[in-house]
């Protein structure tokens, strides 16, 4: 049975299922492209940012700006746009940036959740509807005769919609769980990097106050770095 025959015999719900499958595939491909870019650059950004934070804090802003299209870099860059904020303000800015970026990373999850929930139900409805159509033509006087031979074929065709619905839901669920695992790992990384940056920032802030020096961590105030 080829694809055209499956569509023809799938019943009334095969077209909604086909739409959901296209929607799911499109979302999966977009999320795979997004996560591939995130994961490839992530380690490089972490290494460069943490090295700069230890050696020269003002370079952190420059590095984060270079990777402004990356969620982790945006998370780091957001509090650095403030002019020498106090440690408490720096902490709040990090939290707000983390919430925004992590929420953006969950784009597409609602679509996959809807596909996972609707596909099996549509498939089941198509099967029940097909069974009703197949059995409604049977008369009691026809039981056991050759006239009921077509009912078996009708029942098998009715089950196509259930199989299609389950297939769409299973594939969508597999990738949904994969993307959730990626997102959970990003939460851990954001917390770790945010805590480390906040600790380094607090230490530098306290050192400047203890030594009586002006607090100045902003990149634009250092003309030597611009050259």
PyMOL commands that set and color helices and strands:
alter all, ss='L'
color gray80, all
select helices_A, chain A and resi 3-9+14-55+58-66+71-80+87-105+109-136+140-142+146-210+219-221+223-226
alter helices_A, ss='H'
color red, helices_A
deselect
rebuild
show_as cartoon
